[in-house]
Amino acid sequence: MAKTVLFSNYTIVTPHQEGPVTISENAFCVVSGKKITYVGTDKDEAERNASKNGEGDYYTYEGKNKILCPTFANAHGHTPMSIFRNIADDFSLQNWLFGEIIPREDRMISDDFYYGNLLTLAEMIEGGTGCVANMYDGAFEICKGSLESGFRIQQTVMGKKCQDGVWSVDKAGVEEFLDYLKTNDSEGLLKPSLLVHSIYLYPEDFYSPLNELALEYKIPVSVHISETLTELENCEKSYGCSPVKKLDSFGMLTDTTVAAHCVHLSEEDRAILSQRKVWVAHNPSSNMKLASGMANMVAMQKDGIRLCLGTDGAASNNNQDMFMEMRLASFMAKGTTLDPTVLKAEDVFTMATRNGYQACGFYDAGVIEEGMLADLQIIDYDCPQMWPLGNPLSALIYSCGPKCVESTMINGQFVMFKHELKTIDLEKVKAETAKTMQRLK
């Protein structure tokens, strides 16, 4: 297929770098190489642009009954955990993590990280997701599979070692990972972050060295914050303050930090997160499944906290459906406040697209504008689930689902074209992960 693509006669729904979400009917979009080179309603101008950029050779993708919108950026995931899908359910978070998951993780081998990640990427691609903030070990295996798949990812590096119960920073490991990115990521698909799991996993005196590591190498921090009441109560008991305040005392809350969950926050906690410009990744499905609680997104939004959306891992959510997360986020906010006007479709759509990309460190993606990276999904609304279309934005949030995604493009490359995965051998991945589940079950 030609490297230049003309998307012709689409309903284009997109947030913008500045300003509200817009809907354009009978619109055109040209992609050449990795970038969007034209967006508008002038057919002649679109064709001229496509012909010029494609040197006369371009592919026209007709858009009858189709929506073109940015791919989603899943702002909090654990991609290899697809291998634990449906084997550790109906537990509290503490019992789930320490009793069911960590013992299995201790038995993982390198192929488990590689194929587990690929299985999740396949699911995400089929559901219109093109980027993920991934908090997990196995960085090299995960990045290898992500590059092969053409998938965009912010991947954590461990940056730490534990020997005989004593934690220490691992500068050599961080440098090795950063060198790997420089050497292998010619397409600009990978970003690093430092894995700081939570306030409860390491001894108090280890957080400052971790923060110094992040500062030295100028990499963001990925962390779970105030996910459960147990975490909150234990932190208050140990440190006399909330997880937000304690992490802030170490300097870990900055404008590049991605803080997952944030279910149990005080007014003072929200003020700190807002002031530090932390990205909060809301995980509605996982929070409800583990009975962690319902995060007060309306209060966070009013306090000016920067918000995005995540699925969490497939072991605590069981799917990676960003359409479901958008729908649930909006419904939960409306249901808990008894106010149907809060967390509107526009809000959650922006959280799932532009905001998620920015939280992952990809500031030139997540919107359909000239000069931006071509991370796009095509929604076919010629189906009972979405017909009649009505308001296209409402349809994306309240009606749509992964089966409506016809094609997915990342970095100007179709990773799924008309329902066919182009960069992942799904049958091979399914066979390998089935064997893994039998071994770890």
C-alpha positions as CSV (number, residue, x, y, z in Angstrom):
1,M,0.0,0.0,0.0
2,A,1.2,3.5,-0.8
3,K,2.7,5.4,2.1
4,T,0.3,8.3,1.4
5,V,-3.3,7.7,2.3
6,L,-6.3,9.9,1.5
7,F,-9.2,9.3,4.0
8,S,-12.1,10.6,1.9
9,N,-15.6,11.7,3.1
10,Y,-15.4,10.8,6.8
11,T,-17.0,12.1,9.9
12,I,-13.9,13.3,11.7
13,V,-14.2,13.5,15.5
14,T,-11.2,14.9,17.3
15,P,-10.0,16.9,20.3
16,H,-7.4,19.5,19.6
17,Q,-4.2,20.7,21.2
18,E,-6.1,23.7,22.2
19,G,-9.9,24.0,22.3
20,P,-12.9,21.6,22.4
21,V,-13.7,18.4,20.5
22,T,-14.9,19.1,17.0
23,I,-17.0,17.1,14.6
24,S,-16.5,17.6,10.8
25,E,-18.9,16.0,8.3
26,N,-17.8,15.0,4.8
27,A,-14.2,15.7,5.7
28,F,-10.9,14.6,4.4
29,C,-7.6,13.7,6.0
30,V,-4.2,13.0,4.3
31,V,-1.5,10.9,5.9
32,S,2.0,10.9,4.4
33,G,4.7,8.9,6.1
34,K,4.1,9.2,9.8
35,K,2.3,12.6,9.7
36,I,-1.0,14.1,9.0
37,T,-0.5,16.6,6.1
38,Y,-4.1,17.8,5.5
39,V,-7.4,17.9,7.4
40,G,-10.4,19.7,6.0
41,T,-13.6,19.6,3.9
42,D,-12.0,20.7,0.5
43,K,-11.9,17.6,-1.6
44,D,-9.8,19.2,-4.4
45,E,-7.2,20.5,-1.8
46,A,-7.1,17.1,-0.1
47,E,-6.4,15.3,-3.5
48,R,-3.8,17.8,-4.4
49,N,-2.1,17.3,-1.1
50,A,-2.2,13.5,-1.4
51,S,-0.9,13.6,-4.9
52,K,2.0,16.0,-4.0
53,N,3.0,14.1,-0.9
54,G,2.6,10.7,-2.6
55,E,4.3,11.8,-5.8
56,G,1.2,10.8,-7.7
57,D,0.8,7.5,-5.8
58,Y,-1.7,7.4,-3.0
59,Y,-4.4,5.1,-1.6
60,T,-7.9,6.4,-1.2
61,Y,-9.8,5.0,1.8
62,E,-13.5,5.8,1.3
63,G,-15.4,6.9,4.4
64,K,-19.1,6.2,3.8
65,N,-20.7,5.5,7.2
66,K,-17.4,5.8,8.9
67,I,-15.9,7.9,11.7
68,L,-12.2,8.8,11.7
69,C,-10.9,9.7,15.2
70,P,-7.6,9.4,17.1
71,T,-6.6,6.1,18.5
72,F,-6.8,5.8,22.3
73,A,-3.9,6.1,24.7
74,N,-4.3,3.6,27.6
75,A,-2.7,5.6,30.4
76,H,-2.3,2.6,32.8
77,G,-1.7,-1.0,31.9
78,H,0.3,-4.1,32.7
79,T,0.4,-5.7,29.3
80,P,2.0,-9.1,30.1
81,M,-0.8,-9.8,32.6
82,S,-3.0,-11.1,29.8
83,I,-1.5,-14.5,30.7
84,F,-3.3,-14.2,34.1
85,R,-6.7,-13.5,32.6
86,N,-9.6,-15.1,34.4
87,I,-7.5,-17.1,36.9
88,A,-7.5,-14.8,39.9
89,D,-10.9,-13.3,40.2
90,D,-13.2,-12.2,43.1
91,F,-10.4,-11.3,45.5
92,S,-9.7,-8.1,47.4
93,L,-6.7,-6.2,46.1
94,Q,-4.3,-7.2,48.8
95,N,-5.2,-10.9,48.5
96,W,-5.3,-10.7,44.7
97,L,-1.8,-9.1,44.5
98,F,0.1,-10.8,47.2
99,G,-1.7,-14.2,47.3
100,E,-2.5,-14.8,43.6
101,I,-0.5,-12.6,41.2
102,I,3.0,-12.0,42.7
103,P,3.6,-15.8,43.3
104,R,2.8,-16.4,39.6
105,E,4.9,-13.4,38.5
106,D,7.9,-14.9,40.4
107,R,7.7,-18.0,38.0
108,M,7.5,-16.0,34.8
109,I,10.2,-16.5,32.1
110,S,11.2,-14.1,29.3
111,D,8.8,-15.6,26.7
112,D,5.9,-14.8,29.1
113,F,6.6,-11.1,29.0
114,Y,7.1,-11.2,25.2
115,Y,4.0,-13.1,24.2
116,G,1.8,-11.8,27.1
117,N,2.5,-8.3,25.8
118,L,1.8,-9.2,22.2
119,L,-1.6,-10.7,23.2
120,T,-2.6,-7.5,24.9
121,L,-1.3,-5.3,22.0
122,A,-3.4,-7.4,19.6
123,E,-6.5,-6.8,21.8
124,M,-5.7,-3.1,22.0
125,I,-5.2,-2.7,18.3
126,E,-8.5,-4.4,17.6
127,G,-10.1,-2.0,20.0
128,G,-8.7,1.2,18.5
129,T,-5.9,1.7,21.1
130,G,-2.5,2.8,19.7
131,C,-0.5,3.6,22.8
132,V,-0.1,2.4,26.4
133,A,1.6,3.5,29.6
134,N,2.9,0.1,30.6
135,M,4.0,-0.5,34.2
136,Y,5.7,-3.9,34.3
137,D,9.1,-5.7,34.4
138,G,10.5,-7.4,31.3
139,A,11.2,-4.1,29.5
140,F,13.4,-5.4,26.8
141,E,11.0,-8.3,25.8
142,I,8.0,-5.9,25.9
143,C,9.8,-3.2,23.8
144,K,11.0,-5.8,21.3
145,G,7.4,-6.9,20.7
146,S,6.0,-3.4,20.6
147,L,8.5,-2.3,18.0
148,E,7.7,-5.4,15.9
149,S,4.0,-4.6,16.2
150,G,4.4,-0.9,15.4
151,F,2.8,0.0,18.7
152,R,3.5,3.1,20.8
153,I,4.4,2.5,24.4
154,Q,5.7,4.3,27.5
155,Q,7.5,1.4,29.2
156,T,8.8,1.3,32.7
157,V,12.3,0.4,33.7
158,M,12.7,-1.2,37.1
159,G,15.7,0.9,38.2
160,K,16.1,-1.2,41.3
161,K,17.3,-4.5,42.8
162,C,16.5,-6.4,45.9
163,Q,19.0,-8.8,47.4
164,D,18.5,-10.4,50.8
165,G,15.6,-8.0,51.5
166,V,17.7,-4.9,50.8
167,W,16.7,-2.6,48.0
168,S,19.2,-0.6,45.9
169,V,19.0,1.5,42.8
170,D,20.2,0.0,39.5
171,K,21.8,2.8,37.5
172,A,23.4,0.3,35.1
173,G,20.0,-1.2,34.3
174,V,18.5,2.2,33.6
175,E,21.4,3.2,31.3
176,E,21.2,-0.2,29.5
177,F,17.5,0.4,28.9
178,L,17.9,4.0,27.7
179,D,20.7,2.9,25.4
180,Y,18.4,0.2,24.0
181,L,15.8,2.9,23.2
182,K,18.4,5.1,21.4
183,T,19.7,2.2,19.4
184,N,16.5,0.4,18.4
185,D,13.7,3.0,18.3
186,S,14.2,4.7,15.0
187,E,10.4,5.2,14.6
188,G,9.9,7.2,17.9
189,L,7.5,4.6,19.3
190,L,9.0,4.2,22.8
191,K,9.3,6.4,25.9
192,P,10.8,5.4,29.3
193,S,9.4,5.8,32.8
194,L,10.6,4.6,36.2
195,L,8.5,2.0,38.0
196,V,7.7,3.1,41.5
197,H,5.0,0.7,42.3
198,S,3.4,2.3,45.3
199,I,4.1,3.8,48.7
200,Y,3.7,0.4,50.4
201,L,6.1,-1.9,48.5
202,Y,9.5,-0.5,49.5
203,P,11.1,0.8,52.8
204,E,10.8,4.5,53.5
205,D,14.5,5.2,53.0
206,F,14.4,3.9,49.4
207,Y,12.0,6.4,47.9
208,S,14.5,9.3,47.9
209,P,17.1,7.3,46.0
210,L,14.4,6.3,43.5
211,N,13.4,9.9,43.0
212,E,17.1,11.0,42.6
213,L,17.4,8.3,39.9
214,A,14.4,9.6,38.0
215,L,15.8,13.2,38.2
216,E,19.3,12.1,37.1
217,Y,18.1,10.4,34.0
218,K,15.2,12.8,33.4
219,I,12.5,10.1,33.2
220,P,8.9,10.2,34.5
221,V,7.6,8.2,37.4
222,S,4.8,5.7,37.1
223,V,3.1,4.9,40.4
224,H,-0.2,3.6,42.0
225,I,-1.6,6.1,44.5
226,S,-4.4,5.7,47.1
227,E,-6.0,2.7,45.3
228,T,-7.6,1.2,48.4
229,L,-8.7,2.2,51.9
230,T,-6.2,-0.4,53.2
231,E,-3.3,1.5,51.5
232,L,-4.6,4.8,52.8
233,E,-5.0,3.5,56.4
234,N,-1.6,1.7,56.4
235,C,0.1,4.9,55.1
236,E,-1.6,7.0,57.8
237,K,-0.5,4.5,60.4
238,S,3.1,4.2,59.2
239,Y,3.8,7.8,58.2
240,G,1.0,9.9,59.7
241,C,-0.1,11.2,56.3
242,S,-1.7,10.1,53.0
243,P,0.2,8.4,50.1
244,V,-0.1,11.6,48.1
245,K,1.6,13.7,50.8
246,K,4.2,11.1,51.5
247,L,5.2,10.7,47.8
248,D,5.2,14.4,47.4
249,S,7.6,14.7,50.3
250,F,10.1,12.7,48.2
251,G,9.6,15.0,45.2
252,M,8.0,12.2,43.1
253,L,4.9,14.2,42.1
254,T,5.7,16.3,39.0
255,D,4.1,17.2,35.6
256,T,5.4,14.0,34.1
257,T,4.2,11.6,36.8
258,V,1.4,9.2,35.9
259,A,-0.5,8.3,39.1
260,A,-2.9,5.4,38.7
261,H,-6.2,5.0,40.5
262,C,-6.3,7.8,43.1
263,V,-9.6,6.5,44.4
264,H,-9.3,7.8,48.0
265,L,-8.2,11.4,48.0
266,S,-8.7,14.2,50.5
267,E,-9.3,17.8,49.4
268,E,-5.7,18.5,50.3
269,D,-4.5,15.5,48.3
270,R,-6.3,16.8,45.2
271,A,-4.8,20.3,45.7
272,I,-1.3,18.7,45.7
273,L,-2.0,16.7,42.6
274,S,-3.4,19.8,40.8
275,Q,-0.5,22.0,41.9
276,R,2.1,19.5,40.8
277,K,0.2,18.9,37.5
278,V,0.3,15.2,38.0
279,W,-1.5,13.0,35.4
280,V,-4.2,10.9,37.1
281,A,-5.0,7.7,35.2
282,H,-8.6,6.7,36.1
283,N,-9.3,2.9,36.0
284,P,-13.1,2.5,36.5
285,S,-13.4,-1.2,35.6
286,S,-10.5,-2.4,37.7
287,N,-11.5,-0.2,40.6
288,M,-15.0,-1.7,40.7
289,K,-13.9,-5.3,40.1
290,L,-11.4,-5.2,43.0
291,A,-14.0,-3.2,45.1
292,S,-11.4,-0.5,45.6
293,G,-14.0,2.2,45.4
294,M,-15.1,4.9,43.0
295,A,-12.7,7.8,42.3
296,N,-14.3,11.2,42.6
297,M,-13.5,12.3,39.0
298,V,-15.9,15.3,39.2
299,A,-14.0,16.7,42.2
300,M,-10.7,16.1,40.5
301,Q,-11.9,17.8,37.3
302,K,-13.2,20.8,39.3
303,D,-9.8,21.0,41.1
304,G,-8.0,21.2,37.8
305,I,-6.2,17.8,37.9
306,R,-5.1,16.5,34.6
307,L,-7.1,13.4,33.8
308,C,-6.7,10.4,31.6
309,L,-8.0,6.8,31.3
310,G,-6.6,3.3,31.7
311,T,-7.7,-0.3,31.7
312,D,-5.2,-1.6,34.2
313,G,-4.1,-5.2,33.5
314,A,-6.1,-8.1,32.1
315,A,-5.8,-9.9,35.5
316,S,-7.8,-7.2,37.3
317,N,-10.0,-6.0,34.5
318,N,-10.1,-9.0,32.2
319,N,-10.3,-6.9,29.0
320,Q,-8.5,-3.9,27.5
321,D,-11.6,-2.1,26.1
322,M,-11.1,1.6,26.2
323,F,-14.7,2.2,24.9
324,M,-16.0,0.5,28.1
325,E,-13.7,2.6,30.3
326,M,-15.0,5.8,28.7
327,R,-18.6,4.7,29.1
328,L,-18.1,3.6,32.7
329,A,-16.2,6.7,33.7
330,S,-19.0,8.9,32.5
331,F,-21.8,6.7,34.0
332,M,-20.0,6.3,37.4
333,A,-19.5,10.1,37.7
334,K,-23.2,10.7,36.8
335,G,-24.5,8.0,39.1
336,T,-22.4,8.9,42.2
337,T,-23.2,12.6,41.9
338,L,-26.8,12.2,40.8
339,D,-26.0,14.7,38.1
340,P,-26.3,13.6,34.5
341,T,-24.4,16.7,33.2
342,V,-21.0,15.8,34.7
343,L,-18.1,14.1,32.9
344,K,-19.6,14.5,29.5
345,A,-18.8,12.5,26.4
346,E,-16.3,15.2,25.3
347,D,-14.5,15.0,28.7
348,V,-13.9,11.3,28.6
349,F,-13.1,11.2,24.9
350,T,-10.4,13.8,25.5
351,M,-9.1,11.8,28.5
352,A,-8.9,8.7,26.3
353,T,-7.1,10.4,23.4
354,R,-5.2,13.7,23.7
355,N,-4.7,13.6,27.4
356,G,-3.6,9.9,27.4
357,Y,-1.0,10.6,24.8
358,Q,0.4,13.6,26.6
359,A,0.6,11.6,29.9
360,C,2.6,9.0,28.0
361,G,5.0,11.6,26.8
362,F,3.8,11.7,23.1
363,Y,2.9,15.3,22.7
364,D,2.5,15.2,19.0
365,A,-0.2,12.6,18.8
366,G,-3.8,12.1,20.0
367,V,-5.4,14.7,17.8
368,I,-6.2,15.0,14.1
369,E,-4.4,18.1,13.0
370,E,-1.9,18.9,10.3
371,G,1.7,18.1,11.4
372,M,0.6,15.6,14.1
373,L,1.5,11.9,14.1
374,A,-1.0,9.7,12.3
375,D,-2.4,7.5,15.1
376,L,-5.9,7.0,13.8
377,Q,-8.8,4.6,14.0
378,I,-11.7,4.0,11.6
379,I,-15.1,3.2,13.1
380,D,-17.7,1.6,10.9
381,Y,-21.1,2.8,12.2
382,D,-23.1,0.8,9.7
383,C,-24.2,-1.7,12.3
384,P,-27.2,-2.1,14.6
385,Q,-25.1,-1.1,17.7
386,M,-24.5,2.4,16.3
387,W,-27.4,3.0,13.9
388,P,-28.8,5.6,13.5
389,L,-25.7,7.6,14.3
390,G,-27.2,10.7,15.9
391,N,-24.5,12.7,17.6
392,P,-21.2,11.1,16.5
393,L,-19.4,12.0,19.7
394,S,-22.1,10.5,21.9
395,A,-22.1,7.4,19.6
396,L,-18.4,6.9,20.3
397,I,-18.8,7.0,24.1
398,Y,-22.2,5.5,24.7
399,S,-22.8,3.1,21.8
400,C,-19.5,2.0,20.2
401,G,-17.4,-1.0,21.1
402,P,-14.2,-2.7,19.8
403,K,-16.1,-4.7,17.1
404,C,-16.9,-1.4,15.4
405,V,-13.2,-0.7,14.8
406,E,-12.5,-1.4,11.2
407,S,-8.9,-0.3,10.9
408,T,-6.1,1.0,13.2
409,M,-3.2,3.1,12.1
410,I,-0.1,4.0,14.3
411,N,2.7,6.2,13.0
412,G,1.1,6.2,9.6
413,Q,1.2,2.4,9.3
414,F,-1.9,0.2,9.3
415,V,-1.5,-2.2,12.1
416,M,-5.0,-3.5,11.5
417,F,-6.6,-3.0,8.0
418,K,-10.2,-3.9,7.6
419,H,-10.3,-6.2,10.6
420,E,-7.1,-8.0,9.7
421,L,-4.1,-7.6,12.1
422,K,-1.0,-6.8,10.0
423,T,1.9,-6.8,12.4
424,I,1.0,-9.6,14.9
425,D,0.7,-13.3,14.3
426,L,-2.2,-13.8,16.6
427,E,-2.4,-17.6,16.2
428,K,1.2,-18.0,17.3
429,V,0.6,-15.6,20.2
430,K,-2.5,-17.5,21.3
431,A,-0.7,-20.9,21.2
432,E,2.2,-19.6,23.3
433,T,0.1,-17.8,25.9
434,A,-2.2,-20.9,26.2
435,K,0.9,-22.9,27.2
436,T,2.0,-20.2,29.6
437,M,-1.4,-20.2,31.4
438,Q,-1.2,-23.9,31.9
439,R,2.2,-23.6,33.4
440,L,1.3,-20.7,35.7
441,K,-2.2,-21.7,36.5
